[in-house]
Amino acid sequence: MLLNVHIKNIALIDDANVNFTDNLNILTGETGAGKSIIMGALKIGMGDKLPKDIVREPDKEGFCQLLFLVDDPQVIEQIRDLGVEPSEDGEILITRRINNSRTINTINDMAVTAAKLREVSALLIDMHTQHQQQTLLKKAEHMKLLDKYGRASIDPLKQKVAECHREYVTLRREMDELSMDEAERSRKVEFLKYQIAEIESANIKTGEDEDVEHQYNRMVNSRDIVAAASDVYSVTGYESSSSAGNEIGRALASMKGIKDLDGEIDGLYSQLENIDALLNDFNVELNDYMQSMDFDDSEFRSVESRLDVINDIKGKYGSTLEEVLKYLEDSRKEYERLSEYDEYIAGLSDKIKKAEKAMLKAADALTAERQKQAENLCRDIRDALADLSFMEVRFDMVFDRLPECTANGIDDCYFVISTNVGEKLRPLYDVASGGELSRIMLAIKSCMASEDNIGTLVFDEIDVGISGRAAQKVAEKMAVISRSHQVISITHLPQIAAMADSHYLIEKSADEGKTVTRIVRLSDEESTEEIARLLGGVTITEAVMSNAREMKQMAEKTKKY
């Protein structure tokens, strides 16, 4: 349920803060008062692309905030699956701040992308616009409506078809890639044979390139390394009288003569002995290291040659030895397939036939379920249309078969309708007028509302092209829908306005030299006056007011929440 909409500095809206209620919320206003701006602001809050120059005063922040209350556990779980955590009391606060063409989107104070915002808002609110009802004229949209209506049983079957189709397409693609003449196959087999032999003869091992490169660098730099190590050894060893080893030896001899004269000296003597032992160990290890750096030319050439082989292999088959070994594995498999080409093609053909059979079987099961759900949907729509003054209406769905199965099945289906006695059924996209489309869409929405758990439905002038008795029936149908869903609707019809549980007026006025749009909730008497304006135009007589009061009284009797 949408609790509150707060809009600041958007189009003609300076600052509007609207609290909505349960059931049927109706917005009315003069032509040009800014009703479309309100719908546009709602779309912005739901993540729609920002129109150019939408911010009223560019040097100030544009602000749009929607506060929802969610009490359906299933919807709460779906929102959590999107990575958004509702508050403890089930509130979802969506905010969009627009500064210098940059937008900051948050949900419950957590920054999100516009795409994420759209995903979350789609679980909370369903907006119907005049543009959306034109989708009924698009044949492809009819099956989408059917699938949405019966999604509980249709979605698992659609998923099965998609999986089977994916497997079938993968096998077909493999077959296409393998299709070649005998000469081409022979050339490819010989080339693979050469590559496999070249890699195998290199006898490479994972990590070998790093070891060999380290060894090579050590050899290349051995002369400089040995020269520096020799200098160190001459300083720390025993080669000259001034070397550290000899100097420490003389120091030990001097302290040995006096260590028994004082206990503290004995401790110092022990420390010096440790230093001498450590230095001796260091010199031994340093000498061994220098001995290991003595390479002959043949050993160096062997390491250099091995490094050349490894780098050559990597240059041809992969940037790392892991990639080279993976290339070798794939090449062996490809070589095996091509070496046994006829047998492999026969086996692949058999797999394709089985995959196609499984795909068509899954598609047929999907078709059967769609036809079953289509019967239910069309029956519900017929009942809803009868409530909307479609007398003797016939409404059905035709199922044709596509030439080939797709990931969405093999069905090509569309709605057909007959609105007059004696007329044959014709495609909906060929025969419906603007007023009929409005009522048909409302009928569909009423059927869909009973199947989904979206809490708020928004209708932007669903009453376009209708009047009189049809308008009254539309108002009653909207009241029925609002028993189980919050409904927010913009209208220009008094019949619908009279049915409102909460009535809001959208008005345009001048304020300090600026044109602004305001939204105010009307009292019962103010609502009656607004209905009278819708009935009578500029001059509101007592007779018109009496008619407005009677219309509201009749609406109260009609509504049964």
Rosetta blueprint (number, residue, H / E / L):
1 M L
2 L E
3 L E
4 N E
5 V E
6 H E
7 I E
8 K E
9 N E
10 I E
11 A L
12 L L
13 I E
14 D E
15 D E
16 A E
17 N E
18 V E
19 N E
20 F L
21 T L
22 D L
23 N L
24 L E
25 N E
26 I E
27 L E
28 T E
29 G E
30 E L
31 T L
32 G L
33 A L
34 G L
35 K H
36 S H
37 I H
38 I H
39 M H
40 G H
41 A H
42 L H
43 K H
44 I H
45 G H
46 M L
47 G L
48 D L
49 K L
50 L L
51 P L
52 K L
53 D L
54 I L
55 V E
56 R L
57 E L
58 P L
59 D L
60 K L
61 E L
62 G E
63 F E
64 C E
65 Q E
66 L E
67 L E
68 F E
69 L E
70 V L
71 D L
72 D L
73 P H
74 Q H
75 V H
76 I H
77 E H
78 Q H
79 I H
80 R H
81 D H
82 L L
83 G L
84 V L
85 E L
86 P L
87 S L
88 E L
89 D L
90 G L
91 E E
92 I E
93 L E
94 I E
95 T E
96 R E
97 R E
98 I E
99 N E
100 N L
101 S L
102 R E
103 T E
104 I E
105 N E
106 T E
107 I E
108 N L
109 D L
110 M E
111 A E
112 V L
113 T L
114 A H
115 A H
116 K H
117 L H
118 R H
119 E H
120 V H
121 S H
122 A H
123 L L
124 L L
125 I E
126 D E
127 M E
128 H E
129 T L
130 Q H
131 H H
132 Q H
133 Q H
134 Q H
135 T H
136 L H
137 L H
138 K L
139 K H
140 A H
141 E H
142 H H
143 M H
144 K H
145 L H
146 L H
147 D H
148 K H
149 Y H
150 G L
151 R H
152 A H
153 S H
154 I H
155 D H
156 P H
157 L H
158 K H
159 Q H
160 K H
161 V H
162 A H
163 E H
164 C H
165 H H
166 R H
167 E H
168 Y H
169 V H
170 T H
171 L H
172 R H
173 R H
174 E H
175 M H
176 D H
177 E H
178 L H
179 S L
180 M L
181 D L
182 E H
183 A H
184 E H
185 R H
186 S H
187 R H
188 K H
189 V H
190 E H
191 F H
192 L H
193 K H
194 Y H
195 Q H
196 I H
197 A H
198 E H
199 I H
200 E H
201 S H
202 A H
203 N L
204 I L
205 K L
206 T L
207 G L
208 E H
209 D H
210 E H
211 D H
212 V H
213 E H
214 H H
215 Q H
216 Y H
217 N H
218 R H
219 M H
220 V H
221 N L
222 S H
223 R H
224 D H
225 I H
226 V H
227 A H
228 A H
229 A H
230 S H
231 D H
232 V H
233 Y H
234 S H
235 V H
236 T H
237 G L
238 Y L
239 E L
240 S L
241 S L
242 S L
243 S L
244 A H
245 G H
246 N H
247 E H
248 I H
249 G H
250 R H
251 A H
252 L H
253 A H
254 S H
255 M H
256 K H
257 G L
258 I L
259 K L
260 D L
261 L L
262 D L
263 G H
264 E H
265 I H
266 D H
267 G H
268 L H
269 Y H
270 S H
271 Q H
272 L H
273 E H
274 N H
275 I H
276 D H
277 A H
278 L H
279 L H
280 N H
281 D H
282 F H
283 N H
284 V H
285 E H
286 L H
287 N H
288 D H
289 Y H
290 M H
291 Q H
292 S H
293 M L
294 D L
295 F L
296 D L
297 D H
298 S H
299 E H
300 F H
301 R H
302 S H
303 V H
304 E H
305 S H
306 R H
307 L H
308 D H
309 V H
310 I H
311 N H
312 D H
313 I H
314 K H
315 G H
316 K H
317 Y H
318 G L
319 S L
320 T L
321 L H
322 E H
323 E H
324 V H
325 L H
326 K H
327 Y H
328 L H
329 E H
330 D H
331 S H
332 R H
333 K H
334 E H
335 Y H
336 E H
337 R H
338 L H
339 S H
340 E L
341 Y H
342 D H
343 E H
344 Y H
345 I H
346 A H
347 G H
348 L H
349 S H
350 D H
351 K H
352 I H
353 K H
354 K H
355 A H
356 E H
357 K H
358 A H
359 M H
360 L H
361 K H
362 A H
363 A H
364 D H
365 A H
366 L H
367 T H
368 A H
369 E H
370 R H
371 Q H
372 K H
373 Q H
374 A H
375 E H
376 N H
377 L H
378 C H
379 R H
380 D H
381 I H
382 R H
383 D H
384 A H
385 L H
386 A H
387 D H
388 L L
389 S L
390 F L
391 M L
392 E L
393 V L
394 R E
395 F E
396 D E
397 M E
398 V E
399 F E
400 D E
401 R E
402 L E
403 P E
404 E E
405 C E
406 T E
407 A L
408 N L
409 G E
410 I E
411 D E
412 D E
413 C E
414 Y E
415 F E
416 V E
417 I E
418 S E
419 T L
420 N L
421 V L
422 G L
423 E L
424 K L
425 L L
426 R E
427 P E
428 L H
429 Y H
430 D H
431 V H
432 A L
433 S L
434 G H
435 G H
436 E H
437 L H
438 S H
439 R H
440 I H
441 M H
442 L H
443 A H
444 I H
445 K H
446 S H
447 C H
448 M H
449 A H
450 S L
451 E L
452 D L
453 N L
454 I L
455 G L
456 T E
457 L E
458 V E
459 F E
460 D E
461 E L
462 I L
463 D L
464 V L
465 G L
466 I L
467 S L
468 G H
469 R H
470 A H
471 A H
472 Q H
473 K H
474 V H
475 A H
476 E H
477 K H
478 M H
479 A H
480 V H
481 I H
482 S L
483 R L
484 S L
485 H L
486 Q E
487 V E
488 I E
489 S E
490 I E
491 T L
492 H L
493 L L
494 P H
495 Q H
496 I H
497 A H
498 A H
499 M L
500 A L
501 D L
502 S E
503 H E
504 Y E
505 L E
506 I E
507 E E
508 K E
509 S E
510 A E
511 D E
512 E L
513 G L
514 K E
515 T E
516 V E
517 T E
518 R E
519 I E
520 V E
521 R E
522 L L
523 S L
524 D H
525 E H
526 E H
527 S H
528 T H
529 E H
530 E H
531 I H
532 A H
533 R H
534 L H
535 L H
536 G H
537 G L
538 V L
539 T L
540 I L
541 T L
542 E H
543 A H
544 V H
545 M H
546 S H
547 N H
548 A H
549 R H
550 E H
551 M H
552 K H
553 Q H
554 M H
555 A H
556 E H
557 K H
558 T H
559 K L
560 K L
561 Y L
